[in-house]
Amino acid sequence: MKNPYTALTLPSGLRLFHIPAEESPFAAVVLAYGVGAAHEQPTEAGLAHLLEHLLFEDERIGYDRRLQAVGGTTNAYTGQDYTVYYARVPRDAAGLALALEAERLYRLSLSPEKIETQRRVVAEEFRQRYLNPPYADRFFHMMKAAFPGHPYEIPVIGRTPEEILQIPDEALWHFYQTYYTPENAVLVVAGAPDLLSEAERLFSAPKKGKSLPPVPSAEALPLPQDALIVREGRYPQTAVFRAYRLPPLEHPAIPAMDLLDDYLGGATESFLPQKLVYQKGLATRLHTYSWAMHAATLWIIEAYLAPDTSIEAFEAALDAALGEALATDLKVALGRYRPMRYLEMHTEWEKVLGRALALAHDVLAGHPEWYEDPLAPYEALKPTDLLDAGQTFLRSERRVRIHYKPTD
């Protein structure tokens, strides 16, 4: 599977990409900034995510209102390394999406009242998503234990609702003016090839700011050394979470870990759920997934234990199952899960927005070739690669464990 695109760097420093998508009646416009929570000052945790909210609040621009009026859908998200804004619109509305993104980049205007409203919205989002639901604070504990002293240890949404409410207007504007610049941005247009000249016109003007400070690699950090965090409270059931710290996203072992994740716990039929949930009945739910960042990756196991299962018995069974999984014929696993991953990738790339987002992320990570030939890293894998990755990175010194214990 080869994915073509054209690329151009504008005089402003903005990197412009076009993906052909003549078969689609829709176009996608993605403007991704290589700035996220890892670029905040420690005293301003949550600022990047709050600013993401604010880019939708300039009533003069009317980004959401005007694009939804022509049948478009819009959204955005913030990560440790990036902030991404996107729109999926009918092809004849792509020019409007481009114009509105240019307005947000060059001429954003917000009242103090709008900023205060969004502070309160985000603080409430924090409460609803991370304080009220059981187990939702697990990510805070994982990141702090896995990345001590690193920018990744601070959650994207911030540390507390109270701190979010204290982020100054001046800090938000400084972050916007400093980092929301063309040279820190990647613009991807999928479909609508006739708009490339319009994109050049809209985004070629310079905007003074600063280059992004590099996020340090997490490889130099001390390993978690099997850090254990115990939480007791009114939880529905006992739960065990593990996070293994893996190398940066560009490390050659990451594709092997992707397939190992699929094999071990990425689906209901994967090895760990079958062994520990359906055969032994030690847990009611179990799944695994990777949390990829530019400077590091986490591989996470989430298990919710059966009522009569102790944490000690489950963890012993989990360790034994991991060992058993790596001792099996991984050629069979590779033969099954590599085609499944290809199918998932093809399904995503059938969508014009999926292609645009994938290219934006690969460019921000410094590897547009990942988009050009996305299957290549997986085609090269051998069973020994999966075994080596598992034996190297799924070790106790690389993990953080969190135990949730219900109390009366």
ChimeraX attribute file (.defattr): number of C-alpha atoms within 10 A of each C-alpha:
attribute: neighborCount
match mode: 1-to-1
recipient: residues
	/A:1	12
	/A:2	10
	/A:3	15
	/A:4	11
	/A:5	16
	/A:6	10
	/A:7	12
	/A:8	13
	/A:9	15
	/A:10	18
	/A:11	14
	/A:12	16
	/A:13	19
	/A:14	21
	/A:15	21
	/A:16	22
	/A:17	21
	/A:18	22
	/A:19	22
	/A:20	18
	/A:21	19
	/A:22	14
	/A:23	9
	/A:24	15
	/A:25	13
	/A:26	21
	/A:27	29
	/A:28	31
	/A:29	27
	/A:30	27
	/A:31	25
	/A:32	25
	/A:33	24
	/A:34	25
	/A:35	27
	/A:36	22
	/A:37	27
	/A:38	25
	/A:39	22
	/A:40	19
	/A:41	13
	/A:42	12
	/A:43	11
	/A:44	18
	/A:45	23
	/A:46	30
	/A:47	25
	/A:48	28
	/A:49	21
	/A:50	24
	/A:51	20
	/A:52	19
	/A:53	18
	/A:54	19
	/A:55	20
	/A:56	20
	/A:57	21
	/A:58	18
	/A:59	14
	/A:60	10
	/A:61	20
	/A:62	15
	/A:63	22
	/A:64	19
	/A:65	13
	/A:66	14
	/A:67	21
	/A:68	15
	/A:69	9
	/A:70	13
	/A:71	11
	/A:72	21
	/A:73	15
	/A:74	19
	/A:75	14
	/A:76	17
	/A:77	15
	/A:78	23
	/A:79	19
	/A:80	26
	/A:81	23
	/A:82	23
	/A:83	22
	/A:84	22
	/A:85	20
	/A:86	23
	/A:87	25
	/A:88	24
	/A:89	24
	/A:90	19
	/A:91	18
	/A:92	14
	/A:93	18
	/A:94	24
	/A:95	19
	/A:96	15
	/A:97	25
	/A:98	22
	/A:99	18
	/A:100	19
	/A:101	25
	/A:102	20
	/A:103	18
	/A:104	17
	/A:105	19
	/A:106	17
	/A:107	11
	/A:108	20
	/A:109	16
	/A:110	16
	/A:111	11
	/A:112	8
	/A:113	9
	/A:114	14
	/A:115	20
	/A:116	15
	/A:117	14
	/A:118	18
	/A:119	26
	/A:120	16
	/A:121	16
	/A:122	20
	/A:123	21
	/A:124	15
	/A:125	14
	/A:126	19
	/A:127	14
	/A:128	12
	/A:129	12
	/A:130	18
	/A:131	15
	/A:132	11
	/A:133	11
	/A:134	15
	/A:135	18
	/A:136	12
	/A:137	14
	/A:138	18
	/A:139	16
	/A:140	16
	/A:141	17
	/A:142	27
	/A:143	20
	/A:144	18
	/A:145	22
	/A:146	28
	/A:147	20
	/A:148	16
	/A:149	12
	/A:150	16
	/A:151	21
	/A:152	24
	/A:153	21
	/A:154	23
	/A:155	21
	/A:156	22
	/A:157	23
	/A:158	24
	/A:159	16
	/A:160	16
	/A:161	20
	/A:162	13
	/A:163	16
	/A:164	23
	/A:165	17
	/A:166	12
	/A:167	19
	/A:168	14
	/A:169	13
	/A:170	9
	/A:171	14
	/A:172	18
	/A:173	14
	/A:174	12
	/A:175	19
	/A:176	18
	/A:177	17
	/A:178	16
	/A:179	23
	/A:180	25
	/A:181	23
	/A:182	28
	/A:183	23
	/A:184	21
	/A:185	25
	/A:186	23
	/A:187	25
	/A:188	28
	/A:189	31
	/A:190	29
	/A:191	25
	/A:192	24
	/A:193	15
	/A:194	9
	/A:195	16
	/A:196	16
	/A:197	9
	/A:198	12
	/A:199	18
	/A:200	17
	/A:201	13
	/A:202	16
	/A:203	25
	/A:204	16
	/A:205	15
	/A:206	15
	/A:207	18
	/A:208	14
	/A:209	17
	/A:210	14
	/A:211	14
	/A:212	15
	/A:213	10
	/A:214	11
	/A:215	16
	/A:216	15
	/A:217	13
	/A:218	23
	/A:219	14
	/A:220	7
	/A:221	13
	/A:222	12
	/A:223	20
	/A:224	22
	/A:225	14
	/A:226	18
	/A:227	18
	/A:228	16
	/A:229	15
	/A:230	10
	/A:231	17
	/A:232	12
	/A:233	11
	/A:234	12
	/A:235	16
	/A:236	13
	/A:237	15
	/A:238	21
	/A:239	22
	/A:240	21
	/A:241	21
	/A:242	22
	/A:243	29
	/A:244	25
	/A:245	27
	/A:246	27
	/A:247	21
	/A:248	19
	/A:249	18
	/A:250	18
	/A:251	13
	/A:252	13
	/A:253	21
	/A:254	21
	/A:255	22
	/A:256	23
	/A:257	24
	/A:258	19
	/A:259	21
	/A:260	25
	/A:261	24
	/A:262	25
	/A:263	23
	/A:264	25
	/A:265	21
	/A:266	22
	/A:267	17
	/A:268	16
	/A:269	14
	/A:270	20
	/A:271	21
	/A:272	26
	/A:273	25
	/A:274	17
	/A:275	18
	/A:276	21
	/A:277	20
	/A:278	15
	/A:279	10
	/A:280	11
	/A:281	17
	/A:282	26
	/A:283	22
	/A:284	15
	/A:285	17
	/A:286	24
	/A:287	19
	/A:288	22
	/A:289	19
	/A:290	19
	/A:291	13
	/A:292	17
	/A:293	18
	/A:294	20
	/A:295	21
	/A:296	21
	/A:297	21
	/A:298	23
	/A:299	20
	/A:300	22
	/A:301	22
	/A:302	17
	/A:303	24
	/A:304	20
	/A:305	22
	/A:306	17
	/A:307	12
	/A:308	10
	/A:309	14
	/A:310	12
	/A:311	17
	/A:312	9
	/A:313	10
	/A:314	18
	/A:315	13
	/A:316	10
	/A:317	17
	/A:318	18
	/A:319	13
	/A:320	11
	/A:321	17
	/A:322	16
	/A:323	14
	/A:324	12
	/A:325	20
	/A:326	17
	/A:327	10
	/A:328	11
	/A:329	12
	/A:330	19
	/A:331	12
	/A:332	11
	/A:333	20
	/A:334	21
	/A:335	12
	/A:336	14
	/A:337	19
	/A:338	19
	/A:339	12
	/A:340	14
	/A:341	16
	/A:342	15
	/A:343	12
	/A:344	10
	/A:345	16
	/A:346	15
	/A:347	11
	/A:348	14
	/A:349	16
	/A:350	13
	/A:351	16
	/A:352	24
	/A:353	23
	/A:354	16
	/A:355	23
	/A:356	27
	/A:357	23
	/A:358	17
	/A:359	27
	/A:360	28
	/A:361	21
	/A:362	15
	/A:363	21
	/A:364	19
	/A:365	18
	/A:366	12
	/A:367	14
	/A:368	17
	/A:369	13
	/A:370	19
	/A:371	22
	/A:372	16
	/A:373	13
	/A:374	18
	/A:375	17
	/A:376	15
	/A:377	14
	/A:378	18
	/A:379	10
	/A:380	10
	/A:381	16
	/A:382	14
	/A:383	15
	/A:384	13
	/A:385	18
	/A:386	25
	/A:387	19
	/A:388	15
	/A:389	19
	/A:390	20
	/A:391	13
	/A:392	12
	/A:393	18
	/A:394	20
	/A:395	13
	/A:396	15
	/A:397	15
	/A:398	20
	/A:399	25
	/A:400	25
	/A:401	22
	/A:402	21
	/A:403	19
	/A:404	23
	/A:405	17
	/A:406	14
	/A:407	12
	/A:408	6
